């Protein structure tokens, strides 16, 4: 099996509402909490977060996703929804495993690179925005 590359980066951010609620998922460690995911937002301004790369570093920006099958450089909602679902499920599992995690964002950049950013403080009343990322990028809150 190929090694999976990932990086963790701590940052502080400063810079349409359709939501879906995910049902509880069963895992070996029990149940994952519900998340409310919003595809009209994919970032929160002014809230610190840690970031994990889900794909290789560039120039192979979209290669070897840690969650399985690759979406390639560009996400196709018509044919690759199952891959996006796997990526979001991976980020949900990481957030759920951290009691302090209050939510996360998933972003697919235009070069194909994918990241999840994890928040560890309240997102209540936060400034949620949509940055210019590919379709499927979203914000999920516990």
C-alpha positions as CSV (number, residue, x, y, z in Angstrom):
1,X,0.0,0.0,0.0
2,X,1.2,3.5,-0.8
3,X,2.2,5.7,2.1
4,X,-0.2,8.6,2.8
5,X,1.3,12.0,3.2
6,X,-0.3,14.6,5.5
7,X,0.6,17.8,7.2
8,X,-0.8,19.5,10.2
9,X,-0.6,23.3,10.3
10,X,-1.9,25.7,13.0
11,X,-3.3,28.9,11.7
12,X,-5.4,31.8,12.7
13,X,-8.0,33.0,10.2
14,X,-8.8,36.7,9.7
15,X,-9.8,37.4,6.5
16,X,-26.5,31.1,0.8
17,X,-27.4,28.6,3.3
18,X,-28.1,25.0,2.4
19,X,-27.6,22.6,5.2
20,X,-27.8,18.9,5.6
21,X,-27.6,17.0,8.9
22,X,-25.7,13.8,8.9
23,X,-27.3,10.9,10.9
24,X,-25.3,9.2,13.6
25,X,-22.7,6.8,12.1
26,X,-21.6,3.7,13.9
27,X,-17.9,3.1,14.3
28,X,-15.7,0.8,16.3
29,X,-15.5,3.4,19.0
30,X,-19.2,4.0,19.2
31,X,-21.4,6.7,17.6
32,X,-20.2,9.8,15.9
33,X,-22.1,13.0,16.8
34,X,-24.4,14.8,14.3
35,X,-22.8,17.5,12.2
36,X,-24.6,20.2,10.3
37,X,-22.8,20.7,7.0
38,X,-23.3,23.8,4.9
39,X,-22.0,23.8,1.3
40,X,-22.6,27.5,1.0
41,X,-19.8,28.2,3.5
42,X,-16.3,26.7,3.7
43,X,-14.4,28.9,6.2
44,X,-14.8,30.8,9.4
45,X,-13.1,34.2,9.8
46,X,-11.4,35.1,13.0
47,X,-11.4,31.6,14.5
48,X,-8.1,29.6,15.1
49,X,-7.9,26.1,13.5
50,X,-5.5,23.3,12.8
51,X,-5.3,22.0,9.2
52,X,-4.6,18.5,7.8
53,X,-3.7,17.8,4.2
54,X,-5.8,15.0,2.7
55,X,-3.8,14.7,-0.5
56,X,-0.1,14.8,-1.5
57,X,1.8,18.1,-1.7
58,X,2.1,19.7,-5.1
59,X,3.0,19.1,-7.9
60,X,0.9,15.9,-7.3
61,X,-1.7,18.0,-5.4
62,X,-4.6,15.6,-5.7
63,X,-2.8,12.3,-5.5
64,X,-3.1,9.6,-2.8
65,X,-6.0,10.9,-0.7
66,X,-5.9,9.5,2.8
67,X,-9.6,8.5,2.6
68,X,-9.3,6.3,-0.6
69,X,-10.3,7.0,-4.2
70,X,-9.1,10.3,-5.8
71,X,-11.4,12.9,-7.2
72,X,-8.7,14.0,-9.5
73,X,-7.8,17.7,-10.0
74,X,-11.4,18.8,-10.5
75,X,-14.4,17.5,-8.5
76,X,-17.4,16.4,-10.7
77,X,-20.6,16.5,-8.5
78,X,-22.5,14.4,-11.1
79,X,-20.1,11.4,-11.0
80,X,-17.9,11.7,-7.9
81,X,-20.4,12.4,-5.0
82,X,-19.4,9.1,-3.4
83,X,-15.8,10.2,-3.2
84,X,-16.7,13.5,-1.6
85,X,-18.8,11.6,0.9
86,X,-15.7,9.5,1.8
87,X,-13.6,12.7,2.2
88,X,-16.2,14.4,4.5
89,X,-16.7,11.1,6.5
90,X,-12.9,11.0,7.1
91,X,-12.9,14.6,8.4
92,X,-15.9,13.9,10.6
93,X,-14.2,10.9,12.1
94,X,-11.1,13.0,13.0
95,X,-13.2,15.8,14.5
96,X,-15.3,13.3,16.4
97,X,-12.2,11.6,17.9
98,X,-11.2,15.0,19.4
99,X,-13.6,16.0,22.2
100,X,-12.5,19.6,21.9
101,X,-13.3,19.8,18.1
102,X,-16.3,22.0,17.5
103,X,-16.4,21.6,13.7
104,X,-14.3,21.6,10.5
105,X,-14.1,22.8,7.0
106,X,-13.3,20.7,3.9
107,X,-11.8,22.6,1.0
108,X,-10.8,21.4,-2.5
109,X,-8.5,23.9,-3.9
110,X,-8.3,24.7,-7.7
111,X,-5.0,22.8,-8.0
112,X,-6.8,19.7,-6.7
113,X,-5.2,19.8,-3.2
114,X,-7.7,18.9,-0.4
115,X,-7.6,20.0,3.3
116,X,-9.7,19.8,6.4
117,X,-9.4,22.5,9.0
118,X,-10.5,21.7,12.6
119,X,-11.9,24.3,15.0
120,X,-11.5,23.9,18.8
121,X,-13.5,26.9,20.0
122,X,-17.2,27.9,19.8
123,X,-18.5,28.6,16.4
124,X,-21.7,30.1,17.7
125,X,-22.3,33.4,16.1
126,X,-19.1,33.1,14.0
127,X,-18.5,34.8,10.7
128,X,-18.9,32.0,8.3
129,X,-17.9,32.7,4.7
130,X,-17.5,31.1,1.3
131,X,-14.0,31.3,-0.1
132,X,-13.3,30.6,-3.7
133,X,-12.8,26.8,-3.7
134,X,-14.3,24.0,-5.8
135,X,-17.8,22.6,-5.4
136,X,-18.1,20.2,-2.5
137,X,-16.1,22.5,-0.2
138,X,-18.1,23.0,3.0
139,X,-18.3,23.8,6.6
140,X,-19.5,21.2,9.2
141,X,-20.4,22.1,12.8
142,X,-21.1,19.6,15.7
